[in-house]
């Protein structure tokens, strides 16, 4: 049965800030993990890149303070250079493995993480300047954006799984993804600037709680009246008595506590908060061992002059 979520406990200001920075937090945790791996590879020391690791920790600590979080978002290019320089110095001190294939893969991952981090930071700054802003995306642009998201998720797995888009090619360790974007009236889709971030988080959740070999279906459909988004997986599902509460701040299902995660349990909370902020509605349908479906509808802004 599909359950509509209509309210959650009120959030404190610091919690709201952390929820809004959730996507940046996830990427930053990936970056920190890559820095530790480089230290292990070069010198068998996960803390080798101490300055970069400390910088990641300071940034994460800033996420409960909106003003400090925005300062970080504006400083990403400088922080990237500082981390790049520290990696270069560490490679010079430990030349034996500085140029091997594993090191090159880690460097490529770091570059990919920073590309994502820079995009997320720019989106964060844009939201702060116009929190209610809607953006028109072409259908092709949205598809391309999310293909890049899936590619980054696959790359971060370090070969543990593939993400494929043709069911006939799916092997046991592959995720099959069906991603469809349609607009009833044109070749573009309008959505709140923050909403693409919500989509990314919910898609990442679907992947996280679905074992390799599973299926993730994503649909975006815009009409004159509303924007509709659905993500459905074949994952673990949510215990029946927890569907209402799994959306609460920092809450995860009791059946997924052992699943490795880079986040803090804020993805569903953020999705609900953003949905409410734009006057939308939010449903969850889930069955243990079968999967979960999240549906969001947001009323479209009236056309100018209406």
C-alpha positions as CSV (number, residue, x, y, z in Angstrom):
1,X,0.0,0.0,0.0
2,X,1.2,3.5,-0.9
3,X,1.5,5.8,2.2
4,X,1.5,9.5,1.9
5,X,3.9,11.3,4.3
6,X,2.4,14.5,5.4
7,X,4.6,15.6,8.3
8,X,7.8,14.9,10.2
9,X,9.1,16.3,13.5
10,X,10.3,19.9,13.3
11,X,14.0,20.3,12.6
12,X,16.4,22.5,14.4
13,X,18.3,25.2,12.4
14,X,21.5,23.2,12.4
15,X,19.6,20.1,11.3
16,X,18.0,22.0,8.4
17,X,21.4,23.2,7.3
18,X,22.9,19.7,7.4
19,X,19.9,18.3,5.5
20,X,20.4,21.0,2.8
21,X,24.1,20.1,2.5
22,X,23.4,16.4,2.4
23,X,24.6,16.0,-1.2
24,X,27.8,17.9,-0.5
25,X,28.3,15.8,2.6
26,X,28.1,12.6,0.6
27,X,30.7,13.8,-2.0
28,X,33.0,15.1,0.7
29,X,32.9,11.6,2.4
30,X,33.9,10.0,-0.9
31,X,36.7,12.5,-1.2
32,X,37.9,11.7,2.3
33,X,37.8,8.0,1.6
34,X,39.9,8.5,-1.6
35,X,42.5,10.5,0.3
36,X,42.8,7.7,2.9
37,X,43.2,5.1,0.1
38,X,46.0,7.2,-1.5
39,X,47.8,7.3,1.9
40,X,47.5,3.5,2.3
41,X,48.7,2.9,-1.2
42,X,51.7,5.2,-1.0
43,X,52.9,4.6,2.6
44,X,50.5,2.1,4.3
45,X,49.3,5.1,6.2
46,X,45.6,6.2,5.9
47,X,46.4,9.5,7.6
48,X,49.3,10.4,5.3
49,X,47.5,13.3,3.7
50,X,46.7,14.9,7.0
51,X,46.0,18.4,5.7
52,X,43.5,17.2,3.2
53,X,41.8,14.9,5.7
54,X,41.6,17.7,8.3
55,X,40.2,20.1,5.7
56,X,37.4,17.6,4.9
57,X,36.6,17.3,8.6
58,X,36.5,21.1,9.0
59,X,34.2,21.4,6.1
60,X,31.9,18.7,7.3
61,X,31.7,20.4,10.7
62,X,30.7,23.7,8.9
63,X,27.6,22.1,7.4
64,X,25.4,22.8,10.5
65,X,26.1,26.5,10.1
66,X,24.6,27.9,6.8
67,X,27.0,30.9,6.7
68,X,30.1,28.7,7.1
69,X,28.7,26.1,4.7
70,X,28.3,28.8,2.0
71,X,31.9,30.0,2.7
72,X,33.1,26.5,1.9
73,X,31.0,26.3,-1.3
74,X,32.7,29.5,-2.5
75,X,36.1,28.1,-1.7
76,X,36.1,24.8,-3.5
77,X,38.5,25.8,-6.3
78,X,41.2,26.9,-3.7
79,X,40.7,23.8,-1.6
80,X,41.1,21.6,-4.7
81,X,44.4,23.2,-5.4
82,X,45.6,22.7,-1.8
83,X,44.7,19.0,-1.8
84,X,46.2,18.5,-5.3
85,X,49.5,20.0,-4.0
86,X,49.5,17.8,-0.9
87,X,49.0,14.7,-3.1
88,X,51.8,15.8,-5.4
89,X,54.2,16.3,-2.4
90,X,53.3,12.9,-1.0
91,X,53.9,11.2,-4.3
92,X,57.3,12.9,-4.5
93,X,58.2,11.6,-1.0
94,X,57.0,8.0,-1.9
95,X,58.0,7.5,-5.5
96,X,57.9,3.7,-5.6
97,X,54.1,3.6,-6.1
98,X,53.6,7.2,-7.2
99,X,53.0,6.4,-10.9
100,X,51.5,2.9,-10.9
101,X,48.0,1.9,-12.2
102,X,46.4,2.0,-8.8
103,X,47.7,5.4,-8.1
104,X,46.5,6.6,-11.5
105,X,43.0,5.3,-10.8
106,X,42.9,7.1,-7.5
107,X,44.0,10.3,-9.1
108,X,41.2,9.9,-11.8
109,X,38.7,9.3,-9.0
110,X,39.9,12.5,-7.1
111,X,39.4,14.5,-10.3
112,X,35.9,13.1,-10.8
113,X,35.0,13.8,-7.2
114,X,36.1,17.4,-7.5
115,X,34.2,17.9,-10.7
116,X,31.0,16.8,-8.9
117,X,31.9,18.8,-5.8
118,X,32.3,22.0,-7.9
119,X,28.9,21.5,-9.5
120,X,27.2,20.8,-6.2
121,X,28.9,23.9,-4.7
122,X,27.8,26.1,-7.5
123,X,24.3,24.8,-7.1
124,X,24.4,25.5,-3.4
125,X,25.5,29.1,-4.0
126,X,22.8,29.6,-6.6
127,X,20.1,28.2,-4.2
128,X,21.2,30.6,-1.5
129,X,20.8,33.5,-3.9
130,X,17.4,32.5,-5.1
131,X,15.9,29.7,-2.9
132,X,12.6,29.6,-4.7
133,X,14.0,29.6,-8.2
134,X,12.8,27.2,-10.9
135,X,15.1,26.2,-13.8
136,X,14.1,25.0,-17.3
137,X,16.2,21.9,-18.4
138,X,15.9,20.3,-21.8
139,X,15.0,16.7,-21.7
140,X,18.3,15.8,-23.3
141,X,20.2,17.9,-20.7
142,X,18.5,16.1,-17.8
143,X,19.3,12.7,-19.3
144,X,22.9,13.7,-19.9
145,X,23.2,15.0,-16.3
146,X,22.0,11.8,-14.8
147,X,24.0,9.6,-17.0
148,X,27.0,11.4,-15.6
149,X,25.6,10.8,-12.1
150,X,25.3,7.0,-12.8
151,X,28.8,7.0,-14.3
152,X,30.2,8.5,-11.1
153,X,28.3,6.0,-8.9
154,X,29.8,3.2,-11.0
155,X,33.3,4.6,-10.9
156,X,33.1,5.0,-7.1
157,X,32.4,1.3,-6.8
158,X,35.9,0.5,-8.1
159,X,34.7,-2.4,-10.2
160,X,32.3,-4.0,-7.7
161,X,29.4,-3.5,-10.1
162,X,28.4,-1.9,-13.4
163,X,25.4,0.2,-14.2
164,X,23.8,-0.7,-17.6
165,X,20.8,0.5,-19.6
166,X,20.0,-2.4,-21.8
167,X,18.3,-5.3,-20.0
168,X,19.7,-7.8,-22.5
169,X,23.2,-6.9,-21.3
170,X,22.6,-7.3,-17.6
171,X,24.9,-9.7,-15.7
172,X,24.7,-10.9,-12.1
173,X,26.8,-8.0,-10.7
174,X,25.1,-5.3,-12.8
175,X,22.4,-2.8,-12.0
176,X,19.8,-2.3,-14.7
177,X,18.6,1.4,-14.8
178,X,15.6,2.6,-16.7
179,X,15.6,6.4,-16.7
180,X,12.8,8.3,-18.6
181,X,12.2,12.0,-18.8
182,X,9.1,13.3,-20.6
183,X,7.3,16.6,-20.8
184,X,3.7,16.7,-22.0
185,X,4.1,20.1,-23.7
186,X,7.6,20.7,-24.9
187,X,11.2,19.4,-25.0
188,X,12.0,20.9,-21.6
189,X,11.2,20.3,-18.0
190,X,10.9,23.0,-15.3
191,X,11.8,22.2,-11.7
192,X,13.0,24.0,-8.6
193,X,16.7,24.4,-8.6
194,X,17.0,22.3,-5.4
195,X,15.0,19.4,-6.9
196,X,17.7,17.9,-9.1
197,X,19.7,17.5,-5.9
198,X,16.8,15.6,-4.4
199,X,16.5,13.3,-7.4
200,X,20.2,12.5,-7.2
201,X,19.9,11.6,-3.5
202,X,16.9,9.4,-4.0
203,X,18.5,7.6,-6.9
204,X,21.7,7.0,-4.9
205,X,19.5,5.6,-2.0
206,X,17.8,3.2,-4.4
207,X,21.2,2.0,-5.6
208,X,22.6,1.8,-2.1
209,X,19.8,-0.4,-0.7
210,X,19.5,-2.6,-3.8
211,X,21.9,-5.5,-4.3
212,X,23.9,-5.8,-7.6
213,X,21.7,-7.6,-10.1
214,X,18.7,-5.4,-9.2
215,X,16.7,-2.8,-11.1
216,X,16.2,0.9,-10.6
217,X,13.4,2.7,-12.5
218,X,13.4,6.5,-12.6
219,X,10.7,8.6,-14.2
220,X,10.2,12.3,-14.6
221,X,7.0,13.7,-16.1
222,X,5.9,17.3,-16.4
223,X,2.4,18.5,-17.3
224,X,0.8,21.9,-17.2
225,X,-0.3,21.2,-13.6
226,X,2.6,19.4,-11.9
227,X,6.1,17.9,-12.0
228,X,6.0,14.2,-11.1
229,X,9.1,12.2,-10.1
230,X,9.2,8.5,-9.2
231,X,12.1,6.3,-8.3
232,X,11.5,2.6,-7.7
233,X,14.0,-0.2,-6.8
234,X,14.1,-3.9,-6.2
235,X,16.0,-3.5,-2.9
236,X,15.7,-4.4,0.7
237,X,12.4,-2.5,1.3
238,X,11.3,-0.8,4.5
239,X,9.7,-2.6,7.5
240,X,6.0,-1.9,7.4
241,X,5.9,-0.1,10.8
242,X,8.7,2.2,9.8
243,X,7.5,3.7,6.5
244,X,6.2,6.8,8.3
245,X,9.3,7.3,10.5
246,X,12.1,6.5,8.1
247,X,11.7,10.0,6.7
248,X,12.5,11.5,10.1
249,X,15.9,13.2,10.5
250,X,18.8,10.8,10.7
251,X,16.6,7.7,10.6
252,X,17.3,4.6,8.6
253,X,15.3,1.4,8.4
254,X,16.1,-1.1,11.1
255,X,16.9,-3.7,8.4
256,X,19.7,-1.6,6.7
257,X,21.9,-0.8,9.6
258,X,24.7,-2.9,8.2
259,X,24.6,-1.3,4.8
260,X,27.7,0.8,4.2
261,X,26.8,4.4,3.6
262,X,28.6,7.7,3.1
263,X,25.5,9.8,4.2
264,X,23.9,10.4,7.6
265,X,20.4,9.2,6.9
266,X,19.2,12.6,5.6
267,X,18.2,11.8,2.0
268,X,14.5,11.1,2.5
269,X,14.3,13.9,5.1
270,X,15.7,16.4,2.5
271,X,13.4,15.1,-0.2
272,X,10.3,15.6,2.0
273,X,11.4,19.0,3.3
274,X,12.0,20.3,-0.3
275,X,8.7,18.8,-1.5
276,X,6.8,20.6,1.3
277,X,8.7,23.8,0.6
278,X,7.3,23.9,-2.9
279,X,3.8,22.8,-1.9
280,X,4.1,19.2,-3.1
281,X,3.1,15.8,-2.0
282,X,5.2,12.7,-1.0
283,X,4.4,9.0,-1.0
284,X,6.3,5.8,-0.1
285,X,5.3,2.3,-1.1
286,X,7.6,-0.5,0.2
287,X,7.7,-4.2,0.8
288,X,10.4,-6.1,2.5
289,X,12.5,-8.1,0.1
290,X,10.6,-6.6,-2.9
291,X,11.7,-3.0,-3.0
292,X,10.7,0.6,-2.5
293,X,8.9,3.3,-4.6
294,X,9.0,7.0,-3.8
295,X,6.7,9.3,-5.6
296,X,6.8,13.1,-5.5
297,X,4.5,15.6,-7.1
298,X,5.1,19.4,-7.1
299,X,2.6,21.9,-8.5
300,X,4.0,23.9,-11.4
301,X,4.4,27.6,-11.0
302,X,1.7,29.6,-12.8
303,X,2.8,31.1,-16.2
304,X,3.8,34.8,-16.1
305,X,0.7,37.0,-16.1
306,X,-1.6,34.2,-14.8
